[in-house]
């Protein structure tokens, strides 16, 4: 600035503890340390970068209707430094109708547990929301999520066929039971246990 002061800019990209020393070249072409140097200082992580965050858990790709799905987010800055604070706000939006939005919970060491509960079966986009901003870049490596039907709900299942109301002695009785989960999704995976009672 013209008053004997110099502005020094350091492009710091890696977090950690450092020792800084500053030296000035004198009239004898010797490097002399500036008074009070060296000194220790700490470089912390920068602001969160969604595309550098990492995701762990089945909830990033698969879910069951009516059952909470969970995954963990590890927060990083744009230089891939781990953010150890709990200052960020993570949420997800599952793009089904209605949209399912759930907030994350800080669990320590820059990690956040995110849970959501889908209600419809199908394949849906899973958008990440970081500090109120929705992130939709394909570089995010999150989703899509395949949502499968939940357990069969007897109150919503239906038995169909003539044999439901009429049968003849000596003949085999046949009818169908259409199984759905508590949200009305067809149970397409099979494996439900059905028991028939005659009273």
N, C-alpha and C positions, 0 to 999 in steps of 0.2 A: 504493500500500500504506500510505499515511499517514505516511511518513517523508520526504516531499519527493521521492520517486522516482516516475517515470511509466513505465508500460509502453506501448511503442509497437508497434503491429501494422501491417505493410505487406502488402497483398494483391499479391504479385509473381507475375506470370504469364508474363512474357517473359524468356528468358535473355539475358545480355549483361553488358557492363561498364558500371557506373554510378558517378556521383559523388553522395554524399549530404551534405547540409548540414542542420543543425538550428539553429533560431533560437528565442529566448525573448523574449517581450514584457515589457519592463521597466516601471517605474512611470511613465515618460514616454510610454508607448504606442509605444515604439520596438522594432523587432525587432533583437535582438543575436545574433550567431552564438555558438554554444556553443564553448568552447575545444577545440582540436584538430580542429575541423571546418573545411571539408569533407574527406571522405576517400573513397578509391576502394574499391569492393567489386564482387565478381562474383556474378552469379546464374546458377546452373547449372540444367540440366534436372531435372525431377522424375522420380518413378518411371515405369517403362515402362507405357504404356497400350495394350493389345492392339488395341482398336478404332481407335486413331489410327495404328497402324503401316501402312506401305505395302508392297505386294508387287509385284515385277517379275519377269517370266520366264514361259515357256510352262508350267512345271511347276505353276502355280497352277490350270490348267484342262485340260491334256492330257498324256497319258503313253503310253509304249509298254511293254508287258509285257517284263520282262527287261532293260530299258535304263534306267539311272538318269535321273531327271527332276530338274531343278534350278530353283530360283528364289531371289530375294534379298529379304530383309526389311530395311527401314529402320526403325529403332527411334525412336519418338516418345513424349513424355509426354502427359498429358491436355490440355495447353494447346498441343499441336502444335509443341512445341520438339523439335528433333533431339537425340537422346541420342548423344553422341559416344564414350561409354565402351564397353568390351567386357565389361561386367559382367553382362549379361543372358544368359539361357539360353533358346534357342529350339529347338523340336523340332516335328515334325508326326506325325500319326497318320492314315494312310489307312485308312478304315473298310471294309476287305475282310477276308475270312477266310483265313488269320490276319491280324490287324491289323498293318500295316507301320508301325513307329515308327523315325524317324531323327532324329538330333540335328543342329543347325545349327553352323556354324563362323564365328567372328568374322573379318571380312576388313578391318576398319578403318572409321573414321568412322561408327560406329554401325550398320554394315551386317553382316548375317549371311547366309551362303550355306547353303541347306537343300537336301539331296538325299534322294530316296527311290527305291526300286525296286519297282514294282508287279509282281504275278505273275498277276493275273486280269484279264480284260477286263470292261468294264462301266462304269457310272457310280457313283462312290463319293464320299462326303463326305470332305473333308480338314480335320481339326481341328488348330488351332494350340495348342501347349503352351508357355506362357511361365513361366519360373522354376518349373516343376513343376506349374503349374495349367492344366488343359485349358480352352480358350476355345471355346464353341460358339455365341456370339451371332450372329444373322443379319447384324448390322451389320459383320461382319468383312470381307466382300467377298473371301472366299477359297474357291475351289472352287465347285461340285463338279468332280471330275476325271473326264474321259472317257478310259478306258484302252483302247488299241487293241492288237491282237495284234502280237507280235514277228515277226521273220523266220521263215520255215518251217524246221523242223528235220527233216532227212531221216530220221533214226533213228526219229522218232515218226510220220511220215506213213504212209499206208496206200493201197495200190492195190487196188481192188475191181472185180469184174465177171468174167463167164465167160471173157473173152479173156485174163485174167491167167494162166490155166492151160491154155486150149485155144483153138486157132484153126484155120481151114481156109484152105488156099492159094487165092488169088484173091479172098478176101473182106477187106474193110476191118476192121481190128481196132479195137475201141473199148472203153475202160474208163475208170474214174474214179480220180483220185488225191485223197484227202482230206488236205489240208495242215493241220498244226497247228504251233504254235511250241514252243519248248523246255519251256514250262510246260503244254502240252496245250490251249492255246486255239486254237479254229478260226481259220484265216487268212481273214478275210472281206473283206479289202480288195482281194484279187487282186494280180496283178503278179508272182507267183512264176515263176521260170524253170525249166521242166521239160525234162529231156532223157531220151529213151528209147534204150537200147542193146540191140541183138540180137547175141548172141555165139554 
